[in-house]
Amino acid sequence: MVTKEKPTIERYLHQEGENWEKMKRELKPLVKLISSSHDEYSLQLRDDYFNIYYQGNSVAKVEPNKNGTYSVSIHREFISAGMYEKLDEYSLIKHPAGIKSIGKYIRFRVKAKDLHAFFQRGHLNNISSKIRAVHNGEEITMEQVIVTDNHPSHDFIIIDRQVADHLNLSRVDLLALKRDSTNTFHFVVIEVKLGRNSELRQKAGKQVSDYMKHIRENMDAYIKCYQRNYLQKKQLGLFPEETPDSIELNKDTASVEGIVVACGYSNLAEQNIRSLKNTMHENRWNFEIRQMPKMQLS
């Protein structure tokens, strides 16, 4: 038996034809809610599932099932007992012993027709308040600030966050697409670090350079993945009208760019940035360093 080799990276939904048209209709109310949130919420495509994010933190993992339902996984810390009871009303999976018997993630199975009610604004607001109470890190917050300040436009689109693939488990914070002089787009790898974080001196630069190299070595796979990722998001309605219906990505490996974003103007931040610049020179790395709060990256 021949096993089909898995693509290097798959950040898109696998549905095609009628199944894709059906899914677009099912997700339309949820996409409308996310798009009206002024970037507080976002939807990111993964390997045949998607994540809903609130201010950079994952609210839920949502997987389409072959029987027309959706499996939804939410971290237990983000659901109160009262909220669990409300969500459970829409779930085909029941937990007789209640929320106390459930592990780290609570799993629900929801009919397509109930997906909008499950993720209604009141429910999302309740889960979001729990996320704010937990507060999963300043750098995640800074990532969200950058995403919000760089809303998708005709020339610059932050296409993905927390990017990893099947060959490289290390993650890059943000991945963007930037239009160039050839009227095609190219990849921009973005790593976000607090100015006081000692990783800014060297590790952040190595992370960006390594991921730039990784994309160049797997250029065809990344192009195929993100052309499809973009097309699906555009068709779902996640991008504004002025963005193109589809995109072409530059195949020239030299077109891949990198940016290290340093957040903070303290003396320690300045020292760490100077150290990073020296390390860049020593290693002949080629990327930009930007400093908050002026975060217009296009």
N, C-alpha and C positions, 0 to 999 in steps of 0.2 A: 504494500500500500504506500503510495507516494503522499507525503505530507506537504501541503502547500506552505511555502515560506511566508511568514508574517512580514508585512511591510515594516520598514524602520520606524515610521511614525504614522499614526492614524488619529487625528484629532477632528473627527467628523462622524456624523451618523451614517450608518450603512444602508439605510432605506433608499430605495430607488423607485421610479415610476409611480404607480398608483399608491404604493405604501408611503412614499415620500409626500405625495399630495395630501393624503389622509392625515399624516402627522402634522403637516403645516397647518391644516384646519384645526386640529386638536390643540396645538400649542398657541394658536393665535391670541386667545384671551390672556394667557400667561405672558407672552411676549409684549403685548400691549401694556400690561401692568408694569413690567420691567422697564420698558422704554419710557414710561411716564414718570419714572422715579428720580429723574435728574442724576443718573449715574450712581445712586446709592446701591442699586441692585444691578447685577449683570448676569448674563448667561454665557457660559463657555462650553464649547463642544469638546468632547473627549472621545475615547475609542468606543463608539456606539452607545454613548450615554452623554448626559450633560450635567454640569454643576451650576447651581444658582449661588451667586455670591452676594454677600452684604458687606459693604465697606472692606472688601478684600478677604473676608472670611467665608468659608463654604457653608451655606445654609442647608443645602441638600444635594445629594447625588440622585439623579433621576434616570432610570433605565427603561427603555421601551421593551415590552414583551411581545412575543409572537401572537399571543391570544388577544391583543388589543388593549391590554392593561399597562400600567406603568409601576415599576418598583421604585419606591422613594426611601432613601436612607438619610436619617438626620441624627447628628450627635446627641447623645442623651443629655449632655449639659445644657443644650439649647432648648429643651422642652420641659416645661413645668408639668406637674401632674394634671392640672386643669386643662392645659393645652393638649396634652396627650389624649385626654378623653374626647376633645373636639375633633382632633385629627383622626382618631380611631373610628369615628362615625362613618368615615368615607373609605375605610380600609377593608379589604377582603381577608387580610390576615388578622387574626384575633389572638390576643395574649391573655388567656384566662386569669393568670395571676397578676395582671396589671403591669404597670411600668416598673415596679420594683424587681420583677423577674427578668428584665431585659438587660443585655450587655451594653457595651460602649455605644453602639449605634442601634437606633430603633428603626425597624424596617416595616414599611407599609406597602400594600399593593392596592392601587387605585384605578378604577375604571376611567377610560379616556374622558367620558362625559362628566366625571366628577373632579377632574384635575384642576379646573379653574376654582371650584369651591374649596378644594383642599388647600390651594395656595392663594386664597383670598387675602386681600390687603390686611385685614385684622389679624389673621394667622401669621402672616409674614412680619407684621409689626411686633407681635408678641415674641416670636422667635428672635427677631433682631434686638429686642430689649435684653434678652438673655445673652446674646453675643456681646453686646456692649458691656454687660456686667463682667463677663469673662475676660474680654479685651485681649485678643491674641497677638499683641506685639506692635511696637511702634513702626517697625519697618514695613509691616503689612499695611498699616495706616498710610505711610508715605507712598507706597505703591498705589493705593487708591487715590491719593491726591494727584499723582501724576496721570492716572487714567482719566480722572475727572477733568483735569486741566488740559487734556489733549483728546477732546471728543473726536470721534471719527470724522475725517474731512476728505475732500477730494484728493489731497496729496499726502496725508499721514494718518495711519490707522494702527492703533495698538490692537493687534489681532488676537493675542493670547497671553495668559499669565501662568506662572508655575509650570513651565514647559519642560517635559522630559520625554524620552522616547524608549523604544524597546532595546536599543543598543547602549544608551547613555542614561543612567538613572539619576545623575546629577541634574538639578533643576536650575533654570534661569528664570529670574523674576518676571520679566516682561519680554514679549517679542512683538516688534512693530514692523509695519510695511511702509516704505517711503517711496514716493514717486520720484523718478530721476529724469534726466534730460532726454532719455530715449522714450519717455512716456510709458515706461514699464515701472514696476515696483521692485524694490530690493529689501532684504531682511535687515533689521536693526535689532541687535541683542542688547538688552538693558538690564543692568544689575543695580539694585538699590541698597545703599548702606547708610546707616546713621554716621554722621561725621565723627562721633566719639568711638565708633566701633573699630577696634584694632585691625579687623579684617580689611578695612579700607586701605591699609598700607600696602598690601601685596595680594592677599587672597582674592579680593574682588576683581582685581585686574586679571589674575590667572583664570578666574571663572569665566569672565567675559571672553578672553582670548581663546580659551579652550573650546567654548561653545561656538564661537565664530568659526574656528577650525573644524569643529564637528559638523556644522551645517555645510561648510564648503565640501567636506568629504562625502556628504550625503545629500548633495544639492538636488538631485532629481527627486528624491523621496520627499524632501521638504517642500519643493515647489508643487508637486502633485498634491500633497497633504493640504497646504495652505491655500492653494487655488480652490480646492473643494470646500475647505473650511469657510473661506470668504463667501463663496457662492451660496452655501447653505444659510449662512447668517444673513446675507442680503435678502434671500428669498423668504426667510422667516420674518424679516422686517426689523432686524436689530441694528441696521445702519441707516442713516438719513438718506433722503432722496438724492442729494447732490453727489453721493458716492456712486461710482460706476456699478453697473449690473454684474460685471465680472472683471477680473484683473489678469494681467499677464505678469509673471515674475521673471526678473532678470536672471539668466542662466550663468552669467559671468561670476565666477567665485570671488573675484576681487571686489564685487559690489557689496558684499556683506560688511556691515558696519557694526560698531559696538559703542556703548555709552555706559560709563559708571556714574551713577547719580549719588552725590554726597549730600546728605541732609544735615545742615547745621553750619552755623558761622562761628562757632566757638574757636578759641585758640587751638584746642586739641584737634578740631576738624581741619584747621589750616595745616597743622603739623602732619596729620595723616595724609592729606592730599599732596603735600610736598613730597612725602615719602613715596606715595604711589607714583608720582611723576618720575622720581628717580628710578623706581623699579621698572617703569615702562621703558625708560631709556636703556637701562641695563639689559632688558630682555627683548628689546626691539619690538615691543607690542605696539599695535596701532589701533587705538580707540580714543574716544573723547572722554573728558571728565566734565560733568556739569554739576553745579551746586545749587541747592534749594535756596530761596524759594522761587527763583525765576525758572519755571519748568516748562516753558513752551519749547518742545523738542523738534518741531518741524522746521 
